[in-house]
């Protein structure tokens, strides 16, 4: 397997691989109210899923992420929808353990490559995979997975890129996540199905924990 040189790259890779192997389902959380953050995180952790991606899609997201980092020590906090080097700085200030992006600009890749915070850069095409590899990233987010060719696309990418591992997100749900995880080049999946917006708004943490437990049971 081709590996980028440099201590920072080695630290990033080891940290990210450890997170994804220990929690191969990553709930993608768009949190509208800060007060929902801690009970939501606790409900997911109680169900057996610890790596949580809080997306930077709402005004409440930074405070919600900070609350999880402070009050849910068993959660592994990630920040999603990271688009710029400035967002990387926000993630570091919020004590995020990893970050994810829907795509990968040269500026974002360069900024992440200069630090130790693990990034899951988003890709769809062979050219985008090559651009990520050139900067030392070989664990990548495949997004939007369903619309970008599904499992067949990842099987095709395995040929020219046997060293790359993917985390498909987008179109991944309760009915098909095991199909994705069965692919040899998939190390984890991401999705929003574990915490439906209606249940979060209603504070139905019991249902979220039960659904999470069902998903976690299928990992064994």
Buried (B, 14 or more C-beta within 10 A) or exposed (E): EEEBEEEBBBBBBEBBBBBBEEBBBBBBBBBBBBBBBBBBBBBBBBBBBBBBBBBBBBEBBBBBBBBBBEEBEEBBBBBBBBBBBEBBEBBBEBEBBBBBBBEBBEEBBEBBBEBEBBBBBBBBEBEBBEBBBEBBBBBBBBBBBBEBBBBEBBEEBBEEBEEBBBBBBBBBBEEBBEEBBEBEBBBBBBBBBBBBEEBBEEBBBEBBBEBBEEBBEEEE
